Amino acid sequence: MENIHACFRLEWPGFCLDLDLTLPLTGVTALFGPSGSGKTTLLRCIAGLERAPHGRLTVAGEIWQDTRHWVPTYQRPLGYVFQEASLFSHLTVDGNLNYGIRRISTTARVSMEHAIELLGISQLLDRKPDRLSGGERQRVAIARALAVNPRLLLMDEPLAALDLKRKQEILPYLERLHDELKIPVLYVSHSPDEVARLADHLVVMETGRVLADGPLVQTLARLDLPIHLGEDIGTIIETTVGAVDDEWHLMRVDFPGGNLWARDSGVPVGHRVRVRVLARDVSLADRLGHSSIQNVLNGIVDGIGDDQHPGLALVRVKVGEAMLVARLTKRAAASLELQVGKQVWVQVKSVALLE
Amino acid sequence: MPLSDSDLLAIWLSLRLAGTVTLVLLLVGTPIAWWLARTRGWWKGPIGAVVALPLVLPPSVLGFYLLVAMGPSGPIGRLTQSLGLGLLPFTFWGLVVASVIYSLPFMVQPLQTAFEAIGDRPLEVAATLRASPLDAFFTVAVPLALPGFLTASILTFTHTVGEFGVVLMIGGNLAGITRVASVLIYDHVEALEYTEAHRLAALMLIFSFLVLLAVYAWRPNPKKGS
């Protein structure tokens, strides 16, 4: 049973957490939602830092909490990264990393070197936390959580307290984490961009409840969640770099059933790239004409839903294996006589590479 | 002019008393301060008030109640007698017990403030790094509260050295047993030995000033934490 089963009910003044959730124990699962939606509380319940009175929690078949059992936080094999780095100020970076390591069995002490290397902090080991930049501190905090060789890594908006520059500094490390480690991660975020870049599985939360959960690509293509994603609604396509056009500085990314041209970002041919297409950058047509838009694909309308504004519609189109969502006016949808199953030309104005 | 033997005896007694009381209060006051800093229960108010009581009570009031409690028919007196320890008033250990109560807030309050300043987060971090609550207390809370421990110990020590009213009520004035420096100054003044009184008083003034200077100089500058 390689999954997490969590069932929590928690009532505080002005807030109620109420969910029954099964999450995969592989890859990165993003807990996404606005502030106050209960993502952090859920994470704290899973860590045992918060105790929901009648909660049940099973991780990989092991009971961490039910009516008769309660495993205290320090006996749960997890790692936790808080929003602020929260390093121990009385210890050096090395002391911080060793704090957890000294408390785990010797056979599990293999991950420290790897964590130091992965987060690029080997030159910082002798420093005290107050001599580190915000980004460095958060990297040390992540390494410290990894060093205890956790079976589950919990991250509570690890980038939220950082400015854009520091975020850009840490994101590549998180992506390496995602690519190189087998540790399952629960990642709390309210940033659609971070979710699109890092997650494999998505849980959308609002006011303490789960609105949707499922694999990232499918969940993002759902038409009943636009309110929560707002301007950032869009879909993800897993692609492989197929060709590079040196003359025009473009590269072609392929996916089963189609391909797209994007600006050449230097990724070598054959590498996997995650691509994001926002609904506002997709338009539909029933015949081909000359256009500045280079990416034109043939697809089949898969679903039509309402957008936030009464004049707008969201149309999901299947292109090969990939899903794209287009945002158009309802008048445009009517004049194209769109309906599920109809063939359309999909014009993609902009493609964002997430790597 | 050198100090007389009785002066030296009194000073030594003061230091021995203050040292013992500080050690006892480190053991007794730390858990009380920890509990006061961490609890959210309604008991926090009443217990906090009881701990602070010696700050406002006249030493004679406190001394009087302690004398009665430690006397032959008081609860503490009965306990010490049944344990074969005899009675505490007019003994060194009687002074220790009284001073522990009298100096309690000087240990508990700085510690409580220091523990509260740490907050929950470092302890939560310690828990996610496999440290049990007791482990986290000694390896995270105590090191982070170290300046608080220094301040609390120094204030307790100095306050005990400067104690007078409670000592007189509980200990009386027995040379080498309960006649501490502050009591000896009183003796000197009573006997109109102003030179001797001056000497001892000046010594205590300088001592107190230096200790407080150390406390304030030690206090780390408020820096941006991590």
Interface residues (C-beta under 8 A of the other chain):
Chain A: A47 G48 L49 P72 T73 Y74 Q75 L78 G79 Y80 F82 E84 A85 S86 L87 F88 S89 H90 Y99 G100 R103 I104 P129 D130 L132 R137 R144 A145 V148
Chain B: R121 P122 E124 V125 A126 A127 T128 L129 R130 A131 S132 P133 D135 A136 T139 V140 P143 L144 L146 K223 K224 G225 S226
